[in-house]
Amino acid sequence: LFPIPVRGSEGLYMVNGPPSFTESTAFQRDSGKTCKAVAFSKDGSLFAWCNGEKVNIINVTTAELLHSFDLPKAVCLEFSPKNSILATWQAYTTAKDGTAGAPNLQLHDVKTGKCLKSFIQKKMQNWCPCWADDESVCARNVNNEVHFFENNNFSTIANKLHLQKVTDFLLSPGAQPTKVAVYVPGSKGAPSFVRLYQYPNFSGPQSALANKSFFKADKVTMLWNKKATALLVIASTEVDKTGASYYGEQTLHYIATNGESAVIQLPKNGPIYDVVWSPSSVEFCVVYGFMPAKATIFNLKCDPVFDFGTGPRNAAYYSPHGHILVLAGFGNLRGQMEVWDIKNYKLISKPVASDSTYFAWCPDGEHIVTATCAPRLRVSNGYKIWHYTGSLLHSYEVPANEEMWQVSWQPFLDGVFPAKAVKYQAVPSELPSAEPKPAQAYRPPALRNKPVTSSKLHEDEPPQNMKLHPGSNDKPLSKTALKNQRKHEAKKAAKQEAKADANQESVQSSVPQNAPRSTLPAIMSGDPEVDKKIKNLKKKLKAIEQLKEQAAAGKQLEKNQLEKIQKEAALLQELEDLELSL
């Protein structure tokens, strides 16, 4: 029963996880309406929150209060990876006479409760120092330099990485040696670049492990894989100068620590909505392109491995063990989710979580939480707990005059929950399926009492495996090869169809007298000219039948289409005369 903290205008409280979903009695509800932030330690053993008066730390298992700090204005909290330090941040304020304000970023020793160091950190963005997973290195970006501290000794700066205007950096996850990715934006016609270094080798032109430069970048998002062997960089501009996209323009770059780099070629134009690494570190999923968006899995050679086709989606989430992938359409989309078994590329379920603003996998790799939170949406706030097979296990909606701001799972270290075999059968649930009623499309008054004709704006592309059949060299086909393959298949299908038509025409069979003329089997005369005339007449009669069906369905026909229908009797007579003359 791992607890799920819920923060909102009803206060802060914990809910027991699957299967009970009752409020935890171990954690006493903090009923204050000013709870600004919560944070779990990386292993989930400690929990901290600020309630507008104090910042408290408790042991999650025993609910024992470990420390309480007088920090009423704290709005951000974060634990270091091994629970040694709690970092807190509050908004920076200058003194009334214009002199520098008090340091607003504080690092507290979790064991003793003592404040180890205070810094001035004006911006909320990237406020928290970055630690290596073993806490041997801690880094901060200060005035376009990256300052490094070792073994949580903040009295001396152990190393500095100085590049002109470093605006962002990211430490690699995992074991030593620690690697550092830094981003420097371009200026005065020079390109932007991302460089990878191995700590502490920063000096000299040859010290970088890899370098990738690119134009068209106002900001970047950098993503290390779990094994720290490669980095993905989403470079984006605020404005798309071609006017094609409201979202600006994005490009995706791949940089490996062995020096290799590439621009990932995405086969559909449009925004890049989401990029996620698989926990296996050997592949990544990209959701991209104008709606309906495509989703594709790429390998470390940046070749497509599997294409999920197109659909209403803008986010992707791998399960903690990496064996399941959820593609979802949240925000301005209707909350459809596609749950895929990644090993076999099979669709498991398609649940719908309408109006969701938040999604997270449970560390057990079985359960999912979706939530509607304020301030993104201020109505219908609440959360739902799902099983990945599509079953809705628990649902909670806050009262109409209340808001919910945050919900999250208790984290656990990798390996605590073993990976289980993928299930396809929906697990039993006491709650009914959360299928929303499909909204009726608007129909103008003139069409309301007439039969509905389906009209799709576009056909969704089906999923396809980008690898060749087993036994071949498993190299994905290029765009041209795919195009040629489709052409070849289309020609083959056309030939077979023509052959089937010829066989059918050569067979004479008796038909009922009242059958429409256009459905009669062809009577072969042996004279190609006469046969051609008969075939053309039948074609015209078939087209007339289709027009009559459309008119019956309420479609307004054009003048030339009505004239075609009037010619039906003459065409039937002509066909009869030709067949009688045989």
Disulfide bonds with the S-S distance in Angstrom:
none
